[in-house]
Amino acid sequence: MLTPRATFSQALPHLHITALGLHADQRVVRPGQSFHVTVHVHVREKRDRLDELVLPALTNAVDLGDERKRVPAADGTDFYETLTVEAPTVGTASFTPAYVDAIDPATGRGMRYSSQPLTVRVVSGPAVADAAPAALTSLLRRVVLTVVAGIVLLAVASIALVRLRRPRPRPATVDSAPPPPPPRDALRAAFTAYRARGDDGSLDALRAVLFTRAGAAPGATFADALGALGSADPQLTRVLAVAERARFGPVHERPPAARDLLALLVAYLAEREPVA
């Protein structure tokens, strides 16, 4: 039966929807391997539930269960619905856009707010080359740090041997240089680097620090960080969500999400770690 648009619109809630995204914690999986797909919605209203959210339809994927989470924010409410799924066969696991039908308070008209669609590759055997960019970035960072540490140790050993072979000089009368300042806090340093560079590499490094602060283990995903943090720190949960949107959201949403992330981190650092 065809429902008139006016009647349809009158039955919808009035909602300011400012974000609606669909994210997978892994981009390449094996058949039978479980992974997580998270739907994130931000509304400006203070709401206890968002029953209007329609979850994506699945192709070559089996829904093993879902978990809902509501996080109050200063500018509204964040809703997260995390699906645990697995793909049974090699190919592509596809997810149609999640959506919410609501009345736009600015125009009074019924609107459908949709996320982007999502695909995950399903391959047989290891696929390191196709691993998630964040995981590759973390692996490369660890390799580089290991190599640099080895070079530094060799240089220190060489200098020590040269000094042992030289005759000891007379004590200098000039004052020694002051010791270097202690290293800055990891989060503040990562934030400063991202604010200066604004590229994906510095954002990945910042997200890794945020995941650690949330209590997640090295190499964790966004879903892992949310699970580790729970409801202990809503402000940090909001920062994590905006950082995820700035990195993996639709292209047109990333610049405003990046600006929101910088503002949230300035407030977070000022409250939690004021400069002495």
Residue pairs with C-beta under 8 A, 6 or more apart in sequence:
5 110
8 110
9 103
9 109
9 110
12 52
12 101
12 102
12 103
12 110
13 52
13 102
13 103
14 102
14 103
14 105
15 43
15 44
15 45
15 52
15 100
15 102
15 103
15 105
16 43
16 44
16 45
16 76
16 105
17 41
17 42
17 43
17 100
17 102
17 113
18 42
18 43
18 44
18 76
19 40
19 41
19 42
19 245
19 249
19 253
19 257
20 39
20 40
20 41
20 42
20 98
20 99
20 100
20 113
20 114
20 115
21 39
21 40
21 115
21 116
21 244
21 245
21 248
21 249
21 250
21 253
22 37
22 38
22 39
22 56
22 95
22 97
22 98
22 115
22 116
22 117
22 118
23 37
23 38
23 40
23 118
23 222
23 244
23 248
24 35
24 36
24 37
24 38
24 118
24 120
25 35
25 36
25 37
25 38
25 221
25 222
25 223
25 224
26 35
26 36
26 120
26 132
26 221
27 120
27 121
27 130
27 131
27 132
28 120
28 121
28 122
28 123
28 127
28 130
28 131
28 132
29 35
29 86
29 87
29 93
29 120
29 121
29 122
29 123
30 122
30 123
30 124
30 125
31 87
31 88
31 89
31 90
31 122
31 124
32 86
32 87
32 88
33 86
33 87
34 64
34 84
34 85
34 86
35 84
35 85
35 86
35 120
36 82
36 83
36 84
36 85
36 221
36 223
37 56
37 82
37 83
37 85
37 95
37 118
38 80
38 81
38 82
38 83
38 222
38 223
38 226
39 53
39 55
39 56
39 80
39 81
39 82
39 83
39 98
39 115
40 78
40 79
40 80
40 241
40 244
40 245
41 50
41 53
41 78
41 79
41 98
41 100
42 73
42 76
42 77
42 78
42 79
42 241
43 50
43 76
43 77
43 79
44 75
44 76
45 76
45 77
46 72
46 76
46 77
47 77
48 70
49 70
50 70
50 77
50 79
50 100
52 100
52 101
52 102
53 79
53 81
53 98
53 99
53 100
54 98
54 99
54 100
54 101
55 66
55 81
55 83
55 98
56 95
56 96
56 97
56 98
56 115
56 117
56 118
57 95
57 96
58 85
58 93
58 94
58 95
59 92
59 93
59 94
59 95
60 87
60 88
60 89
60 91
60 92
60 93
60 94
60 122
61 85
61 86
61 87
61 93
61 94
61 95
61 120
62 85
62 86
62 87
62 88
63 83
63 84
63 85
64 84
64 85
64 86
65 83
65 84
66 81
66 82
66 83
66 84
67 81
67 82
67 84
68 79
68 80
68 81
69 79
69 80
69 81
69 82
69 226
70 77
70 78
70 79
70 80
71 77
71 78
71 79
71 80
71 231
71 234
71 237
71 238
71 241
72 78
72 234
73 234
73 238
78 237
78 238
78 241
80 226
80 241
82 223
82 226
85 93
87 93
87 120
87 122
89 122
90 122
90 123
90 124
91 122
92 119
92 120
92 121
92 122
93 119
93 120
93 121
93 122
94 117
94 118
94 119
95 117
95 118
95 119
95 120
96 117
97 114
97 115
97 116
97 117
98 114
98 115
99 112
99 113
99 114
99 115
100 112
100 113
101 110
101 111
101 112
101 113
102 110
102 111
102 113
103 109
103 110
103 111
104 110
104 111
116 250
121 127
121 130
123 130
133 200
133 204
134 204
134 207
134 208
134 221
134 247
135 219
137 201
137 204
137 205
138 204
138 208
138 218
138 219
141 205
183 189
184 192
185 273
186 209
186 212
187 209
187 210
187 213
187 269
187 273
188 269
188 273
190 202
190 205
190 206
190 208
190 209
191 206
191 262
191 265
191 269
193 202
193 205
193 206
194 202
194 203
194 205
194 206
194 262
195 262
196 202
198 258
200 247
203 243
203 246
203 247
203 258
204 247
206 243
207 240
207 243
207 244
207 247
208 218
210 225
210 236
210 239
210 240
210 243
211 220
211 222
211 224
211 225
211 240
212 218
213 236
214 225
214 226
214 228
214 229
214 233
214 236
214 240
215 225
215 228
215 229
216 224
216 225
216 227
216 228
216 229
217 224
220 228
222 240
222 244
225 240
226 237
226 240
229 236
229 237
229 240
231 237
235 264
235 268
235 271
236 268
238 264
239 261
239 264
239 265
239 268
242 257
242 260
242 261
242 264
243 261
245 253
245 254
245 257
246 254
246 257
246 258
246 260
246 261
247 254
249 257
